[in-house]
Amino acid sequence: MTINSTDQKTEEGVTPAMERQDGKLEEEKVFKDPVHRYIHVRDELIWELIGTKEFQRLRRIRQLGTTFLTFHGAEHTRFNHSLGVYEVMRRMVENLEKKGAWDEEERLVCLASALLHDVGHGPFSHSFEKVFHMDHEKWTREIILGDTEINKVLRQMSPDVPVKVADVIAKTYDNKLLVSLISSQIDADRMDYLLRDAFYTGVSYGQFDMERILRVMRPEEDQAVFKHSGMHAVEDYIMSRYQMYWQVYFHPVTRSAEVILSKILHRARELLAENYPFKITPIHFKSMFNGEVTLKDYLKLDESIILYYFQAWEEEDDPILSDLCQRFMNRRLFKYVECNPSKQMLIWPELQQLFKKIGLNPDYYLVIDSSSDLPYDFYRPGEKDERLPIHLLMPDGRLRELSRESDVVEAISGKKRTDHKLYFPEDFLSDQTVFAEEKQKILSLLTNQEG
Amino acid sequence: MLNEHAKLLAFFKQTGEIVGRKKLQKMIYIAKKINLPFHEKYQFHMFGPYSEELTLRMEEMSQLEFISEVKEKKAGYQQYRYELAGKGEEFLGMTGYEFPEVTGVLQEMNGQSAKFLELVSTVLYFEELSKEDVTSKVFKLKAKQNYTEEDIDEAYAYIARLRESMNEGEV
């Protein structure tokens, strides 16, 4: 019998207990996938988790947030990525099982954790987390442990499975090897998102030989390590990470859209606090703005809701909110100049004064964005006990940190990886029908500092 | 302008030199947990709570020469020493950022070992659990550090003292 998650819903929206004793589906299910060709599902647990409403919600949240405004193909979702991470993990486990037996429950905990690792992400979550000091990992835990369909499906397996899955995702699970497969310097999550993001953005770099990496992976007590003979495949992965950061994740146009998005949220929060009479009451935002978001409220948020409000706010009387929303919706983004904060600080007070004089609030229209504001990291070996680096397994059985063996990795590990950009509305400044002198002065200050 | 950077500069102004990245990571985490205004995102790693955002921010400030970073060789590994630099002090002055005056608390924290701060930050990470569960987590997740029950008691006492100081403003 084939299982159809929709047909099998009960009145409470919960799937019934697993049908087969061994927890396997009668027939394997496959999803076509442009990155891994096929995603194979054999376990009933995984199939039922995919069918839950909390997991389906990920279809309405883009993986790369505002990147679609720079790379038009980047419309892929957290749903695609989560299935991809599951598939990479399934292949990892399949390979590692050849080196030693895995406990069946541990295998399922591992696969479920890979599938659910991002389930707490909200729409444009990077900006939301920055503005509201929220943490998607906290929501992931609540979704897994709270009153949700996901929790019910996991509990069918065993009452302690939800806690185990939540602990693996939070990296606090006892089995460190298992944790490292999902979250470390080279893990299923990163392998899928690098390949997937490269595919959907259409960039030609970002490729590496994942199959080879999986084949040279060897389990150790605390983490998976890589046979020295596979070093070049790991080097390619590090190069892919490096290229993707600069070319895609740190792209200045995407950062401009993120800046505007954050400022919209700031403005809406400020207006709500002042009891500004919104034409459409932003009920979905209220609990978030007053810091009392419930799980139920949180799960209602997706990108369609957010974009609905942004479109409505284009018509608001508040000129800042309306302008920022029009900019975001119609892609009239801020321009930028490179910025050195130690020089910038000398002209900052003057710039602020000039902005105020021409009627632009500098809190919303003059914004520095730093590389540390972005949620991506480079590979760095780091200091002892700082963070676990990638280890190679040498022919004599010793472990060596990757950059000590690889000239390529050593070369890029030492590179400058930081930058700061100053964003501003060039269109307002170029229109010199009013305040021509002040606007020229602003443009001159901005251009000169770029040097 | 660069408020999160300014906070860190103000922090260094009160702590003085900090030796070791691990110690710095744990100090900021503990500071955040006792309600000092830090917003760096932390995740649990092999050696306790760790923030990649903080690492990158420190790299930015060292490249801007706001913070002096001295790298020294220890037995088999690198160690980093951090201190507020003149340019950073000047920048802090220009931003006008006001950080709470907690010099006493921070200097006492800086005087603790990185290993103890790793334990304190781990206890804080799991603080929603009972002490018994936290102890079990520490023994399982930090087996290699060989923490004892006495060490854990000391960590709890230290956290209570920190919070008391913050509440009473005895800083």
Interface residues (C-beta under 8 A of the other chain):
Chain A: E129 K130 H133 D135 E137 A170 K171 T172 D174 K176 S183 D222 N340 P341 S342 Q344 M345 W348 I368 S370 S371 S372 P375 D377 R380 G382 E383 K384 D385 E386 R387 L388 K416 R417 T418 H420
Chain B: M1 L2 E4 H5 G20 R21 K22 Q25 H39 K41 Q43 F44 H45 M46 F47 Y50 E52 E53 T55 L56 R57 E59 E60 Q63 L64 E65 F66 K74 G76 Y77 Q78 Q79 Y80 K87 E90 F91 M94 T95 A114 E118 Y125 F126 K137 K140 L141
